[in-house]
Amino acid sequence: MTRALPVLTVLAGIVAIWYAAAVWMNATWIFDQAERNGQTVTWAEVIPQTMDQARPLLPPPHQVAAELWKGVAGQAVTSKRSLVYHGYVTVKGTLMGFGLGIVMGVLLAMSIVRFRVMDMSVMPWAIISQTIPIVALAPMILTLSSQLGISGRDVPKAIIAAYLSFFPVLVSMVKGLRAPDQMQLDLLRTYGAGEGATFLKLRLPASMPYFFASLKVAIAASLIGTIVGELPTGAIEGLGARMLIGSQFGEPLIMWAALFAAAILAGMLILAVGVVERLARARMGVPA
């Protein structure tokens, strides 16, 4: 309870500010309607009306929660209105990009640590690549994919997700693989260990804490990349598509429900990475 109290306090503050902002923003429409009808309304009459508008500027928390529950439990899983279905589509692209990002990040990190020329040539470009806005890069990737004859949206979304997820893995793995000090490296050399044995018995185990820390960042970045990849494609499936549909058709509740579904999904994916980390630590004999 001692650990949960600060979190619950911050959450209560956010909810209170959210409700106050919803009243302030949604009251504009009510006052405009009253002025057109030549009526006068008091705040005691306005506040209840701001809590139950069909298309509010800022939906209050209970409306978002109701729409989220409707999308998760109020629809068949196979329904195109189900957030579970759209979440599955987004997760599929996220995991594809996440896997690709891990492979890219680890291989580049190994090359950078092993070869100085890779460190001097590739690492600066990897850093520069993250300065390109993903919203500008996503349409280019989609256009190139179509020109190369790649049908469907899964591959472009995976590439966009990998673009965002490989960098945290790369930076953390470079740091982790370089974590052993010179005395440890010299000790292995006195035992006659080669580059391969040094990597497997020293560098790789030393990099595991950095690796799993980076995965928690990378999986969230991969989810963001997948959602961004769904926006400019005209997609009708995925949480990004639901947000876009809600925005285009003036349905803020759909947009906010999809947004919170994405946030919950990100939390679940991070927890899953944490479970894998604990299993790996137990397998390696490292205390959690």
Number of C-alpha atoms within 10 A of each C-alpha: 6 6 7 8 10 11 11 12 11 11 12 12 12 12 15 13 12 16 19 13 16 20 23 15 16 23 21 14 15 17 17 12 13 13 12 8 9 8 10 10 11 8 11 8 11 18 17 12 14 24 20 14 16 12 12 21 21 22 26 22 16 13 19 21 16 14 19 22 16 15 24 19 13 14 16 14 16 11 12 16 18 20 30 21 21 26 20 16 17 26 23 18 28 30 19 19 32 30 19 18 29 23 16 18 24 20 13 24 27 18 15 21 17 15 11 11 12 16 16 11 11 16 18 11 10 16 11 10 14 12 8 9 9 19 14 10 13 24 18 13 17 22 13 12 17 14 10 9 8 14 11 11 17 19 17 27 29 25 26 31 34 31 24 26 32 28 26 22 28 26 20 23 31 23 17 21 23 18 15 16 9 9 9 12 14 12 11 16 14 8 8 11 15 10 12 10 13 16 16 11 12 18 23 18 15 19 19 19 14 19 25 20 17 21 24 22 16 26 30 23 25 32 31 23 28 34 25 21 31 28 21 16 16 12 16 15 18 27 31 28 24 28 22 22 19 18 15 11 10 14 17 21 25 22 24 23 27 27 18 15 21 24 15 12 18 20 15 12 19 18 13 13 17 16 12 13 20 15 14 15 15 12 10 11 9 10 8 9
